[in-house]
Amino acid sequence: MSSPTLAELEHDFMQAVTLNGLSPLAGERTIQALYYILRGRKTNQTLQDVHLFALYPYYRMIPRLLKEDWEKIVDALMQQGLIRLVSPPGEGRKPSYELTEAGETCAAAGRERYQLGFWFQPFAGTEVAEPLDLFWRRLHLLVQTVSHLLANDLSFQPVVQDKQVQQWVKQRLGRPEQRERWQEHLADELYRLLEPLPASVQEVVVARFSGAAQSGQTLTQLALDRREAPSYIQLQFRYGLARALDALRSESGRFPLLAELAGPSGSGERRLSDSAEQTYALLRQGFSVAEIAQRRRIKPSTVEDHLAEIALRCPEWDCSRFLSPALAERIVQASEQLGTNRLRVVKDHLGPDVSYLQIRLALARRKGGTTT
């Protein structure tokens, strides 16, 4: 019997990921919702879905997932009888889906086969996934540059073309004494940083580094060598980066040099969109939704979208002038009693005295937020 091709390995892994990601959304959202989550879309709806359904490990899991590849995955699941479309009650509602019994069985088998619970452990919020790309680009270029400095070769082509990343690295290696510190201690700090990781993850991270004596391997090259799906390699790689970044933040004293990658500017990611940030500034000055809309010449509904985004991503925000603690508890209880996070269903249950905005804020703050 011949070994499975790389395409077959990728299909099997993506089937496991897709079924397990779709399961919490079944009957609540369209199939497309998971596609946006996997790609890391930053819209309010996607971020709220990630939060409401605790799908943090899936957020930005495969940022380059093509629409056509996604459609092939979904079509295959349909043809195999693992998922089926369902029409939700009510007019104008987009069709949702459900996992069949075979789909639930397949999801459980895939979860076990790929140890998804283990690899998902570091991802407890959207803020975990977002900094990883920048963290890796900076670390990769630092390792490459220091490697070439040690080899007295300054004519190398930077593996990272991002000018801001290049400037960031230059700032850390600008003076002779800085270069000497990095050349002397980087290898030791890297060893301490990667040593707690599973051996397979260490191998993936190290293999992806470029330096004076090696070119970093691509996911496809690693997948061919290891006979594993490229996206599975990517998941293990992200696990390693997330664990490393967490160690740099929680044990910075052990990593005097590398801890700089995890400082306030280390993530390079803003919590809010530019537009929501402007709304937040006016909100802190005490302006109402209507006043903010008028001042910014945007719709009140857009301001409410911003409030939902702020509630999700800024736990320090006091939203009590829009939502009392008692009402928040009532909304959450209704959602749990109904077994749904659908705004319209919760609104119909609670009646006209409760607004959609209040429901959105309550559900956004449900997992550890506060209304006081």
C-alpha positions, 0 to 999 in steps of 0.5 A: 500500500502506497504512502499518502500524498502530501495533498491527502495528508493535508486534506485529512488534517484540514477535515479534522480541524474544520469539523472540530471548528464547525461543531460549536458553530453548528445551527448558530452561524453559516459555514463561512464564519469558520473560514473568516476565523481561520484566516483571522479576519478582524471584523467585529462579527468574527471577533465576537464569534471567536469569543462567544464560541471560545474558538481562540485556537482557530483564530488566524490558524491558517491566515493564507487559506484560499477561498477555493481551498476552503470550498473544496474542504466543505464540498468534500465534507458534504459529499461524505455525509459529515455535515448537512445544511439546515434552514434556521427558523425565521424569515431572511435567515441564512442557512446554517448546518449541522454535523451528522452522527458520522461527522461527530465521530470523524471530528472526535477521531481527528481531534484524538489523532492530531492531539488538537487539545494539546496543540491548542493549549496556549491559545486562550484569546485572540491576543495570543495569535495576533503577535506571533507573525511579527514575533517570528519575523523579528526573531528570524531576522535577529538569528540570521543577522547574528549568525552572519556577524559570527561568520564575518559575512555582512553581504547576506540577503535579509530573510525578512523584507519588512523595513520596520522589522529590519530597522528594529533589528538594526536598533538592537545591533547598532553599537559594537557592544550590542553586537558583542552581547548578542553574538555571545549570548543569543545561542544560550538564550535560544537554547533555554527558550526552546528546551522545554518544548516537545522535541518535534516542535524544537526541530520545526522551529530550528529548521525554519531559521536561516543563517550563515550555514543554512537556509530556513525550510518551508512548511512544504519542505518540512512536511515532505521530510516528516510526512505530515500535513503542512498545516499540521506543521504550521500548528506545531510551529505556532504552538512553539512560538506561542509557548516561547513568547509566553516564556519571554513575558513571564520569565523575562529575567531568564532572557535578558536579550530575547525578552525585548521581543516580548515588550510593550512594542513586541507584539506590534498589534493594536487592540482596536481598529483605527476607527474604533480607537477614535470612538473609544477616545470620544467615549472616554470623554463621556460622549454618547453614541449619538454625539459620537456619530454626529461628531465623526459623521458615521452611523450610530450603528457603526458606533455600536459596532465599535462598542462591541469591539471595545467590549471584546478587546478592552477589558478595562472599559467600564460599560455600565452606563450602557449595561447594568450588571443586573441586566448583563446577568439576565441576558447571559442567563437567557442565552444559556437557557436558550442554548444560543448566542443568536442576538435575534433569538435572545432579543425575542425572548427578553422583549423590547426593553432590551436593546441589541447593543446591550445583548452584544455587550453582555455576551462580549463581556461574559467570559471574564469581562466586567460591567462595573 
